[in-house]
Amino acid sequence: MGLGFAVGVFGVLILAHAAYSTIQYRGLLKIMEEEFSGPPMNVVIELLLGFAVCMWAALTVPGNFLSIHPYADENRIVSLPANLDFMIFNHRGKAFPLDLDLKLKH
C-alpha cells in the first residue's frame, strides 16, 4: 500500500464526509421548514477537493502508461506461443464464394 492508495482512501473519506454533511444539512432544513436549493459552499468545495484527490489517486495507483505504438520495443513479438492448439485454419469462412462479383437485383 503506497502513498497513492492512501491518498485515494483519504479522497473517498472526504467524499463520504461531504455526502454526510449534505444529508445533515437537508435534515436541518426540514426541521426549519425551508426548501433545499443546493448544498452549502463549503460542501461544494469539499466535493471538488475530494474529486480531485480521488482522480489523482486513480491515475497514479495503477502504474505507468505503456506505449501503444505498434513498433515500440515493449510490443515486439519475440516468438509464437508454445500452444498452437487454438490456431484454426479450417472454419466456416471457406463456404463463402471467393469471387464476390455479386449483382443486386432491381
Sequence and secondary structure as in RCSB ss.txt:
>XXXX:A:sequence
MGLGFAVGVFGVLILAHAAYSTIQYRGLLKIMEEEFSGPPMNVVIELLLGFAVCMWAALTVPGNFLSIHPYADEN
RIVSLPANLDFMIFNHRGKAFPLDLDLKLKH
>XXXX:A:secstr
  HHHHHHHHHHHHHHHHHHHHHHHHHHHHHTT       HHHHHHHHHHHHHHHHHHHHSS       TTSGGG
   S  S  TT   SSGGGGS S        
